[in-house]
Amino acid sequence: MIPFLILAFVLSKGKGSFLIAGYNTLPAEKKAEYDEVALCKFMGKIMYAISLGILLVGLSEVLANQLLLVIGIIVFVVSIVFALIYLNTGNRFKKR
């Protein structure tokens, strides 16, 4: 969970775009079409949500609580599905 939190912190500051898969492989002309800071900040928020899911799964093991495991998995999956849908619809991060 610690590496995810570190990545979330870096991304939420608007830095670390080279860590975003797909974006880092775009040619320079295509990268210029996107708002890099907004994209990084959004991915940072998603990384915080994923970290929360991982924390809940870990706590479920420590506390032997199945409910925390279920909630952690739901948070993890919902945040990833939300990010995939949000990022791939609506051209939200294109510069105007």
RATAHU-V414853 format. One record per residue. N is the residue number from 0. RES is the residue in one small letter. NEAR is the number of other C-alpha atoms within 10 Angstrom. Layout:
# RATAHU-V414853
{{N | RES | NEAR} {N | RES | NEAR}}
This chain:
# RATAHU-V414853
{{0 | m | 14} {1 | i | 10} {2 | p | 9} {3 | f | 17} {4 | l | 17} {5 | i | 15} {6 | l | 18} {7 | a | 24} {8 | f | 18} {9 | v | 18} {10 | l | 26} {11 | s | 22} {12 | k | 13} {13 | g | 17} {14 | k | 18} {15 | g | 19} {16 | s | 17} {17 | f | 12} {18 | l | 14} {19 | i | 13} {20 | a | 9} {21 | g | 8} {22 | y | 15} {23 | n | 13} {24 | t | 11} {25 | l | 11} {26 | p | 9} {27 | a | 9} {28 | e | 8} {29 | k | 11} {30 | k | 14} {31 | a | 12} {32 | e | 12} {33 | y | 17} {34 | d | 14} {35 | e | 18} {36 | v | 17} {37 | a | 19} {38 | l | 21} {39 | c | 24} {40 | k | 21} {41 | f | 18} {42 | m | 23} {43 | g | 25} {44 | k | 17} {45 | i | 20} {46 | m | 25} {47 | y | 20} {48 | a | 22} {49 | i | 24} {50 | s | 23} {51 | l | 19} {52 | g | 25} {53 | i | 20} {54 | l | 16} {55 | l | 22} {56 | v | 22} {57 | g | 16} {58 | l | 16} {59 | s | 18} {60 | e | 12} {61 | v | 9} {62 | l | 9} {63 | a | 11} {64 | n | 13} {65 | q | 13} {66 | l | 12} {67 | l | 19} {68 | l | 20} {69 | v | 15} {70 | i | 15} {71 | g | 24} {72 | i | 18} {73 | i | 13} {74 | v | 19} {75 | f | 21} {76 | v | 15} {77 | v | 15} {78 | s | 18} {79 | i | 16} {80 | v | 10} {81 | f | 11} {82 | a | 16} {83 | l | 11} {84 | i | 10} {85 | y | 13} {86 | l | 14} {87 | n | 10} {88 | t | 9} {89 | g | 9} {90 | n | 11} {91 | r | 14} {92 | f | 18} {93 | k | 15} {94 | k | 11} {95 | r | 8}}
